Amino acid sequence: MAGEAKRDAVIAGLGITDVGKVYGRTARDFAADAVRRACEDAGLPTCELDGLLVTPGLSGDLDASLTEDLGVRDLRLLNVLRGDGTSVCAAIAYACLAIGAGLASTIACVFADAPLRRGHRAGAAYTPSESPTGFDALAADAGLASVQARYALAARRHMEAFGTTSAQLGAIAVAQRAWASRNPLAEMRDPITLVDHQSSRAMADPLRLLDCCLVSNGGIAVVVTSASRAADLAQPPVHVLGFAQSHPIDTDTRGSRFGIVSGAAQSGPRALRMAGAGIDDVDIAEIYDCFTFAVLLTLEDYGFCPKGQGGLYAGEGRLMPGGGRPAVNTGGGQLSGYYMWGMTPVSEAVIQARGAGGDRQVDQNDLIIVSGNGGVFHHHSTLVLSPQARS
């Protein structure tokens, strides 16, 4: 039955291009490279793909015509997903559903972007090219002219409600840099201290530079197929046990719980229920961390700590290597590893599930939860992965 078959899907290939300040290549070029690497990693030729799900970034040159670069023909599934940071988790979920329904058998999901330009500030990639109009102009006049400002507003509300501090956000940045120091793929590997965080320049109060993610060029792809097909491939399969989405969207309206509760509070438990697991079963959490505050709020909403105590949880050193279970953002995340939107947490989850993390490998890796966050807490998606098949 399709309802059971969807739970038989696995990630069988992972391809990561050079990531970071890599110039002279387009997002489309990165995407094609990533898909080829994922297929090679899985041990199958690109021509065996019969599905392709494309999740573009900011660059604007990545769409369904990627099929031409890959030379794939007669696909049974092709689409472009634009759900910001939720797109990757959603694409993998749709790939699982398609495989379960018999729509396709071997599907590549790819993200790529190339917003960095030589000689230009990284932040320029996320600066609007045109002045806002309508209600957006009113928000800009009030100081909400940037993504940083909107996340800062959310963080400030949480601080006012629960007493969360900048130093507690800093503990998240310090912990993720400690993990990144063990990751040869990470862009930022030099350790930092809480003093470094507190002395980094203000971006939008209360957020500082070290509260903000990197901006990276590059591409990452995964190959999703059935467990039976993966048995003949090169890598140990990573089983997709659960997935879910939640789209609050109303975060800008009066009466919303913006900064207090996100869509993670719904999508996390739903994905775990599909996996037949609970929050206490999770060994590793790969959390979408565009800002430190996003990590704090997601940890609360998934249920790793009570509401309002995310700051205390992080401040106790729980997120440091060896700090306890679950291990959180083991590759350094988007803050210190690399910023490939939803593919950052997904790629590290696959590496950990395979036991291929090297110096950062976590001993207990039976259940891994992965999050995606879109907009400014407008959307959320969750995956539950495991090296073990569903019992």
GUKOLNU-418508 format. One record per residue: residue in three letters; y, z, x of N, C-alpha, C, O, CB in turn. Coordinates in steps of 0.2 Angstrom, whole numbers, plus 5000, padded with zeros to 4 digits. Atoms other than C-alpha are relative to their C-alpha. Glycine has a CB too. Layout:
<nodes>
AlaYZXYZXYZXYZXYZX/...
</nodes>
This chain:
<nodes>
Met499450005004500050005000500650005004500650035010500050064995/Ala499450014996501849965006500350075001500550095007500549964997/Gly499749934999502350155003499750035006500050075009499950044994/Glu500349974994501050205016500149965006500249995012499250014999/Ala499950054994501250055028500650015003500750015009499949934998/Lys499449994997503050095030500050065006500450065010500650014995/Arg500049944995502550255039499649995006499550035010499750064996/Asp500450024994501450155051500449975005500149945010499449964997/Ala499650034995502950085060500150045006500250105006500649984997/Val499949964994503250125078500549965004500649905003499450005004/Ile499650034995504550085092499549985006499350035009500650045002/Ala500550024994503549985105500349975006500049965011499549944997/Gly499750034995504849915116500850035001501150044995500049935000/Leu499349984999506549975124500349965005500049965011500050085001/Gly499750044995507749865133500750035001501150034996500049934999/Ile499349984999509349935141500349965006500049955011500050085003/Thr499750044995510549825151500450055005500450115003500549954997/Asp499549964997511749885164500550024995500849984991500349965006/Val499549975005512949995155500650045003500550075008499650054995/Gly499549964998514650065158500649955002500849914997499950035007/Lys499550044998516049975167499749945003499849925009500550035005/Val500350074998515149805168500449954997500449944991499350004997/Tyr499650055002516349665167499849935000499349925004500750015004/Gly500250074999516249475165499549984995499249924996499949995007/Arg500650025004514949475151500250024993500650074991499450045002/Thr499849995007515149465132499550044997498950054999500049934996/Ala500449965004514349575119499349964998498849984998500350024994/Arg500550045002513249425114499549995006498949995005500249934998/Asp500450014994512649405132499650075001499050065003500449995006/Phe500349934999512249595133499450004995498950034997500550064999/Ala500549995006511249585116499449965002498949985001500349984994/Ala500650054998510149435122499650035005499050035005500349935001/Asp500349974994509849525138499650064998499050075000500550025005/Ala500449945003509349685129499449994996498950024997500550044996/Val500650025004508149605117499549975005498949995004500249944995/Arg500550024996507349515131499650055004499050055005500349945005/Arg500349944996507149675141499550044995499050074998500650045003/Ala500449965004506449765126499349964999498850004998500350014993/Cys500650045001505149625123499650005006499050015006500149934998/Glu500450004994504649625141499750075001499250085003500549995006/Asp500249934999504549815141499450014995498950054997500550054997/Ala500649995004503349805126499449955002498849975000500249974993/Gly500550054998502349665134499849954996499349934995499450045002/Leu500150065004502649525122500549955001501149975003500050034993/Pro499550054999503549365123500550004994500350024989499749935000/Thr499550005005505149345114499949964994500149974988500749985003/Cys500250045006504449205103499650034995499550004990499749945003/Glu500449975005503349325095500450044995500150074990499550055003/Leu499549965005504849415086500049954994500149894994500750015003/Asp499950045006504849365068500650044995500750024990499450004996/Gly499449975004506349485063500550025006500450045011499750064997/Leu499449984995508049525071500550034996500850004991500349945004/Leu499549965003509249655065500650015005500550055010499850074997/Val499550004995510949645074500550054998500750054992500449935001/Thr499549955001512149795075500649995005500650015010499750075000/Pro499550024996513849735082500450065001500450114998500449954998/Gly499549954999515149845090500749974999500849954993500050025008/Leu499350025001517049805092500149935002500649905000500550055004/Ser499850064996516949645102500149944995500649904997499549985005/Gly499950065005516849525087499649945002499749894998500749995000/Asp500350064998515749395096499250014999498849965002500149985007/Leu500749995001514049465090499849994993500150034989499850075003/Asp500250015007513249395074499349975000498949985005500549964997/Ala500750035001511649315068499949945004499349925005499949984992/Ser500150064996511949165079499750025007499549985011500649975001/Leu500449984994511149275093499349975000499049965006499950085000/Thr500650045000509549185088500049945004499549925007499849984993/Glu500050064996510149035097499950025007499649985011500749964999/Asp500149984993510349125113499350035002499050015008500550065002/Leu500649984999508649205111499449944999498949955002499850054995/Gly500450065001507849035106499450024995498949994996499749985007/Val500649995005506849115092500249964993500749954991500150084998/Arg500050055005506449005077499650034994499150074995499849935002/Asp500449985006505749035059499950074999499450094998499349965001/Leu500149935001506149215058499950014992500149984988500750035002/Arg500249985007505549305042500550054998500650064992499350035000/Leu499549955002506949435043500649995005500549995011499750075000/Leu499450014996508749415049500650034997500750014991500149935003/Asn499549975003510249525046500550035005500350045010499850054994/Val499549974996511849595053500250064996500450064990500649955001/Leu499849945003512249775049500650035003500750045009499450065001/Arg499449974998513949855050500250064997500550074992500649954999/Gly499949935002513950035047500250055005500050115005499350034996/Asp499749964995514850095062499450045004498950015005500550064997/Gly500549964996513750235071499450014996498950035000500350065002/Thr500749995004512450245057499649935001499049944999500250014993/Ser500450075001511950055059499350005004498949975001500549955003/Val500650014996510650075073499450044996498950014995500150035007/Cys500549975003509650215064499849974993499249964991500250074998/Ala500150045006509850115048499649945001499149934997500649994996/Ala500350064998509249955056499250025001498849984999500349975006/Ile500749984999507650045062499650024994499150004993500050065005/Ala500349995006507350115045499849944996499349944993500550054996/Tyr500150065004507549945037499449965003499049935000500649965000/Ala500650034997506349875050499350034998498949994997500150005008/Cys500649965002505050005046499849984992499249964991500150085000/Leu500150025007505249965027499749935000499349914996500650014996/Ala500250075000505149775031499249995002498949954999500449965004/Ile500750014997503549795041499550034994499050004993499950045006/Gly500549985005502749905027500049964994499449964991500350074998/Ala500050055006503249775014499749935002499649894997500649994997/Gly500350064998502449635024500549955001500449895001499549984995/Leu499550054999504149545026500049985007500249925008500750034998/Ala500050024993503949545045499650045004499450095001500850005003/Ser500549964996502849605059500350035006500050085008499449965001/Thr499849984993503849625075500849985000501049935000499749965006/Ile499350015001505749655073500450035006500250095008500250044994/Ala499549984995507049675087500650034996500950004992500249955005/Cys499349975002508549795083500450015006500250045011499950074996/Val499650004994509949775095500750024998501050004993500049935003/Phe499349995000511649845098500349985007500049995012500250084999/Ala499650024993512949775111500750004998500949994993499749935002/Asp499350005001514749785114500349995007500050015012500350074997/Ala499650014993516049745128500750014999501149965000499849925002/Pro499349995002517649825123500450015006501150005006500150064996/Leu499649994994518149865141500349945003499949895004499650045005/Arg499750064997519349745150500250035007500550085007500549974996/Arg499849984993519649755169500850015000501149974998499849955005/Gly499349994999521349835172500350034993500950044993500449945001/His499749975006521549905154499750074999499150085001499849954994/Arg500349935002521350085148499449994995499449954991500650044997/Ala500650005004519750125140500250014993499949984988499550055002/Gly499849995007520650195125500349954996500349954990500450065000/Ala499650055003521550035122499549964995499749934991500249955005/Ala500550045004519849965115500050034992499849994988499350015003/Tyr500049975007520050085100500750014997500850054993499650075000/Thr499350005003521950065097500149944996500049894998500550005006/Pro499950055004522349965082500549955002501049965005500250034993/Ser499650054998523049795086500649994995501149964997499649945001/Glu499550015005524149795070500250064997499850114997499849954995/Ser499749945003525249925062499750014993499649964990500849994999/Pro500349995007524450005047500549994994501149994995499750075000/Thr499650015007525049965029499750054995499250074995500049934998/Gly500349965006524850055012499950075002500350105005499449974998/Phe500149934999524150225012499850025007499950075009499450024995/Asp500149994993523550205030500650015004500650055009499649945003/Ala499449994997525350195035500250074999500550105003500549954998/Leu499849945001525650355027499650055004499950105007499950024992/Ala500449964996524250435036500250005007500350055011499349985000/Ala499750014994524950365052500650035001500750065007500049925002/Asp499449964999526650435049499950075000500350115003500449984994/Ala500149935000525850605047499650025006499550085007499550024994/Gly500349994994525050585064499349985001499049995006500150075002/Leu500750025000523350525059499949925002499749884998499750014994/Ala500050074998523550355069499449985004499349935006500649995003/Ser500650014996521950375079499450034998499450084994500250025008/Val500649975001520150415078500050075003499750124999499449965003/Gln500049934998520450565089500450054996500250104995500350005007/Ala499649955005521750635077499650024994499750074992500749964998/Arg500449985006520550625063499550055001499350094997499849934996/Tyr500549964998519150705072500350075001500050125000499649985005/Ala499649944998520450835078500150044993500150104993500649995004/Leu499849965006520950875060499450034997499450094995500249944995/Ala500749975003519050905055499950065004499750115002499549955001/Ala500249944996518851015070500550064999500350124999500149985008/Arg499549955002520451115066499850034994499950094993500749975000/Arg500249975007519851145048499450055001499450104999499849954995/His500549954998518251215055500250065004499950125002499449965004/Met499849944996519151325067500450054995500350114996500549985005/Glu499749955005520251395053499550034995499650094993500549964996/Ala500549975005518751425042499550055003499450105000499649944997/Phe500549964997517551495054500250045007499850075010499449965001/Gly499849974994518551545070499749975006499750005011499750075000/Thr500250044994517751415081500649995005501149985003499749934997/Thr499550004995518651395097499949945005499449915005500050065005/Ser500050064995519051255110499550025005499249975008500749995003/Ala500549994995518051345123499349994997498849975001500150085002/Gln500750015003516451335111499949935000499349905002500050034993/Leu500150085000516751145110499949985007499549945009500749974997/Gly500150024993516951145129499350025002499049985007500550045004/Ala500749994999515251225130499549954999499049945003499750074997/Ile500450065002514551075122500149945006499649925008500249974993/Ala499950054995515350955135499750025006499449985010500850005001/Val500349984994514751065149499349995000499049975005500250075002/Ala500850015001512951065143499849935001499349915004499850034994/Gln500250074999512950885141500149965006499749925009500349964994/Arg499950034993513650845158499450035004499249995009500650025003/Ala500649974996512250965165499449954999499049945004499850074998/Trp500650045002510950855156500149935004499749905007499949994993/Ala499850064997511850695162499950005008499749955011500749984999/Ser500149994993511750755180499349985002499149975008500250075003/Arg500750024998509850725179499849934998499249914998499650054996/Asn500250065003509950555171500349945004500949935005500349994993/Pro499750054996510150405183500349954997500749915000499449975004/Leu499750055004510750295169500750024998501149984995499649984994/Ala499449975003512250415165500649975004500549975010499950075000/Glu499350024997514050355169500350065004500650055009500449974995/Met499749944998514650535172499550055002499250084998500550034995/Arg500649954998513450645183500350065004499950105005499549965004/Asp499749944996514650765192500050064995500350054990500649985004/Pro499949945005514450935184500750024999501150015003499650065003/Ile499349975002515951015175499950074998499450094996500349954995/Thr500049935002516451185171500450014994500749964992500250055006/Leu499649995006517251265156500750005002501249984998499850074997/Val499350014997518851275167500249935000500849914998500050045007/Asp499850085000518751085169500149984993500649944992499449965003/His499950025006518651065151500650024997501049994994499450034995/Gln499449975003520051185146500649975004501249975001500050075001/Ser499450024996521151105160500149924999500649895001500050025007/Ser499950075001520850925154500549994995500650034991499349974998/Arg499450015004522250845146499949994992499349974990500449935002/Ala500150015007522550855127500049934997500449895000500550054997/Met500150075003522050705117500350004993500849964991499349974999/Ala499749995007522450765099499850074999499250094997499749954994/Asp500149935000522550955097499550014994499749994988500650044999/Pro500249964994521251045098499649965004499349995009499750064997/Leu500550034996520250905106500349985007500949965007499849934996/Arg499850024993520450875125499649945002499149924999499950065005/Leu500450054997519850735136499350005000498949964998500349985006/Leu500849994999518150805139499750024994499150034994499950065005/Asp500450005007517850825120499949934998499649924993500550044996/Cys500050075002517950635119499449965003499349975009500749975000/Cys500550044997516550505122500349955005500949945005499649974994/Leu499850054995516550375135500149934996500049934990499449995005/Val500050075003516950185131499649965005499749965011500749984999/Ser500550034996515550075138499949934998499949914992499450045001/Asn500350075001515049895140499350005001499050035005500449955004/Gly500750014999513249845138499649994993499949984988499750075003/Gly500450015006511749825126499450045000499150055006499949934999/Ile500749975001510149915120499749974994500049964989500150085000/Ala500450035005508749845110499450044999499150075005499949935000/Val500749975000507149915103499649954996499949914992500050074996/Val500450045004505649825096499650044995499350094998499549965005/Val500449965005504849895080499549954997499549904995500550024994/Thr500650035003503149845074499550054997499750114997499649965006/Ser500549965003501549915066499650045006499650015012499549964996/Ala500449974995500550045075499449965002499249975008499750074997/Ser500650044998499049935075500249945004499849935009499649974993/Arg499750054995500049795083500150035007500050005012500649964997/Ala499749974994500749915096499450025004499550035010500450064998/Ala500649984996498949965101499849955006499549975011499450014996/Asp500150054995498849805111500649995005500549945009499849934997/Leu499450024996500549815119500050055006499650095007500650014996/Ala500049974993501149885136500250085000500050115004500549975004/Gln499749935000502050055131499650044995499450024989500749994999/Pro500249965005501450205122500550004994501150004995499950085002/Pro499650005006502050195104500450064998500250124999499649984994/Val499649945003503450305097500049994992500349944990500750005003/His500150015007503050335079500650024996500950074998499450044998/Val499449985004504450335066499750034994499450004989500449934998/Leu500349965005503950475054500450014994500250024989499850075003/Gly499649985005505450495044500749965001500949955007500150074998/Phe499350024999507250425040500350014993500050014988500049925002/Ala499649995006508650445028500749995001500949995007499950074997/Gln499350014999510450415025500450044995500150064990500249924999/Ser499649975004511950495017500749985001500949975007500050085000/His499450035000513650425013500550044996500750024990500049934998/Pro499549965004514950555007500649964999500949974993500250075004/Ile499550045001516350435010500750034998501250015000499849944995/Asp499449975003517650545000500350055005500650105003499850034994/Thr499749954995518150645016500750005000501050055002499749985007/Asp499350005000519950595014500350034993500950034992500349935001/Thr499849995007520050654996500150084999499850125003499649984995/Arg499949935002520750824989499350034998499050004994500550014995/Gly500649965002519350954987499349985004498850015003499849984993/Ser500650024996518150865000499950065005500350105006500149945003/Arg500249954995517250975013500049975007499749995011499350034998/Phe499850034994517950875027500050055005500550095005500649955000/Gly500049954995517650965043499650064999499550105004500750025001/Ile500449945001516551095035499349984999498850015002500250034993/Val500650025001515050995029500049925001500449894998499750024993/Ser500150074999514450815034499449974996499050014993500049985007/Gly500650035003513150695027499450025004498850015001500149935000/Ala500649984996511950765040499650064996499050064996500250035007/Ala500349955004511650905028499549984994499150014992500550044996/Gln500550035005510750785016499549965004498949965002500449964995/Ser500550054997510050655027499550035005498950015005500449955004/Gly500549974995509250775040499450034996498950014998500450065003/Pro500549975004508250875027499549954997498949954997500250054995/Arg500450055003507750715018499549965005498949955004500449954997/Ala500450034995507150635034499450045003498850025004500449985006/Leu500549964998506150785039499550014995498950014996500350075002/Arg500550005005505350795022499549945000498949954999500350014993/Met500450064999504750615024499550015006498949985005500449945001/Ala500449994994504050665041499550064999499050075003500450025006/Gly500449945001503150815033500150065005499750095007499349985000/Ala499949954995504050935045500650044997501050024992500249965006/Gly499449965001505451065045500450015006500249995011499850074997/Ile499650004994506851105056499750045005499950035011500750034997/Asp500349964995505851235065499549965004499349995010499750064997/Asp500550044997504651095070500349965006500049935010499649964996/Val499750054996505950995080500150035007500350095008500749994997/Asp500049984993505751005099500749975003500950005008499449975003/Ile499450034996507250885104500449974994500249944989499749945004/Ala499550035004508850835095500549965004500849985008500450064996/Glu499550044997509750685100500649984995500549944990499649935002/Ile499449995005511450705091500549955002500849945008500250074999/Tyr499550054999512750565089500650055002500950094998500249964994/Asp499549954998514150645099500749965003500949965008499850045006/Cys499450034999515750535098500550055003500950045007500249964994/Phe499649944998516650705100499550065000499050064996500650014995/Thr500349945000516050875104499950034993499450064992500350055005/Phe500049975006516450935087499449974995499150004991500649994996/Ala500550035004515250805079499350035002498950044997500049925002/Val500649974998513850885089499950074996499450094993499950015007/Leu500049935003514351065082499849994993499450034990500650035001/Leu500150015007514451005064499349984998499050004993500549964997/Thr500650035002512850905064499450065002499050064998499849945005/Leu500549954999511851055072500050054994499550074992500250045007/Glu500049965006512451165058499749974994499350004990500850024998/Asp500250045006512151035044499249995000498949994995500449944999/Tyr500750004999510351005051499650064999499150064997499849965006/Gly500349945001510051185050499750045006499350085006499450004995/Phe500249964994509851235068500350075001500150115004500149955006/Cys499749935000511051375065500450004993500549954990500550015006/Pro499649995006511951445050500749975000501049965005500150084998/Lys499350035001513551365043500550055003500550115002500149984993/Gly499449974997515051415053499850045007500350065010500250064996/Gln500249974994514051475068499849955006499549975011499450054999/Gly500150054995513951315078500350015006500050005012500249934997/Gly499649984994515251375090499650065004499650055010500750024998/Leu500449954996514251535094499449975003499249995008499950064995/Tyr500650034998512651435095500149965007499749975012499749954995/Ala499850034994513451325108500250045006500050035012500549944999/Gly499749964995514351455117499550055003499750085009500650054997/Glu500649964997512751555120499649975006499249995009499650034995/Gly500450044995512151415132499449974997499049955001499950055006/Arg500650035003510851355120499949935001499449905001500050024992/Leu500150075000511251175123499949985008499849925009500649974998/Met500150024993511051185142499349995002498950014998500350065005/Pro500750014998509451125151499750075001500050115004500049965006/Gly500349934999508251265149500350054995500050114995500050035007/Gly499749955004509351345136499650024993499850074990500649984998/Gly500449985006508051345122499849944996499949884998500450044995/Arg500350065004507251235108500450004994500550054991499350024999/Pro500250064997507751115103500549985006501050015006500149944995/Ala499650034995508351025118500549954997500349914993499649975006/Val499550045004509950935113500449955005500649975011500650054997/Asn499750054996510650775120499850005007500250015012500850004999/Thr500350004993509550765135500249955005500049965011499250004999/Gly499850054995510250615143500750005002501049965005499949934997/Gly499349994999512050675142500449974994501049984994500249965006/Gly499650035006512450585126500549955001500549925006500250064996/Gln499550044999513950485123500650035004501049995006500249974993/Leu499549964996515050615131500049995007500549985011500050074999/Ser500150004993514350595148499549945002499549925008499850065003/Gly500550054999512850465147500349935000500549905005499450014996/Tyr499750075001513450305140500149994992499850034988499649945002/Tyr499850005007514250255123499849934997500149884998500850014999/Met500350065003513150125115499950024992499450004989499349985003/Trp500049985007513550195097499350034999499150085002500149944996/Gly500749965002511850245088499549985005499050025005499949974994/Met500550014995510850165102500050055006499450065009500049935003/Thr500049954995511350305114499550064998499050075002500750045001/Pro500549955001510350445105499349974999498850005000500250044993/Val500750035001508950325100499749985006499150005007500149934996/Ser500350014994508650265117499750065004499250065007500549965005/Glu500249944997508550435124499450034997499050065000500650055001/Ala500649975004507350495110499449965002498949995003500249994993/Val500550044998506250345115499750025007499150035008500149934999/Ile500249984993506250395133499750075000499250085003500650005005/Gln500349945000505850575129499350004997498950034999500550054996/Ala500750005003504450535117499549975004498949995004500149964993/Arg500550034996503650425130499850055006499450035010500349945003/Gly500149964994503750565143500349975006500049995011499350025000/Ala499850044994504750455154500750025002501149995005500149934998/Gly499349984999506350565156500150035007500650055009500150064996/Gly500049974993505950615175500350075000500050114997500549955003/Asp499749934999507050765180500250034994500350094993500550005005/Arg499849975007507650785162499550004995499650024989500649964998/Gln500550005005506050765153499850074997499750125001499349975003/Val500149945004505750905140499250014999498949964997500450004994/Asp500849985001503950985140499849994993499349954992499950065003/Gln500250015007503850995121500449944997501049944997500250064996/Asn499650065002504250825114499649974994499749914992500049945005/Asp500450025006503150815098500449984994500249934991499550054998/Leu499650025005504550795086500750005002501050055005499950054994/Ile499350014998506250725089500449974994500249934991500049945006/Ile499650035005507650705077500649975003500949995008500350074996/Val499450044997509050575080500549994994500349984988499749935002/Ser499450015005510750565071500449945002500549925007500450064999/Gly499550054999511950425068500650024995500550044990499849934998/Asn499449985004513750465062500549945000500749915005500450065003/Gly499550065001514950325055500650024997500750074993499649954996/Gly499449995002516750325052500250075003500050095008500150004992/Val499849934998517550505053499650044995499950074990500750015000/Phe500449975005516050585044499949974994499850014989500250085000/His500150045006516050455031499249994998499049984993500449945000/His500750025001514150405034499650045005499850075010500049935001/His500549974995512650485042499349974999499149954993500050084998/Ser500750025000510850425046499650045005499950075010500049925002/Thr500549964996509350515053499449965001499149934996499950074996/Leu500750024999507750465061499650065002499950115005500049945005/Val500549954997506250575065499549965004499149925001499750054994/Leu500550034996505150515079499550045004499750105004500449965006/Ser500549964997503650575088499549955004499449895002499650044995/Pro500650044997502350515101499450004997498949974999500050035007/Gln500649995004501050565089500049974993500649974990499850084999/Ala500150035007500450475073500150064995499950114997499449965000/Arg500049955005500650565057499350024999498949984998500349964993/Ser500749975001499250685054499849994993499350024991500050075002/
</nodes>
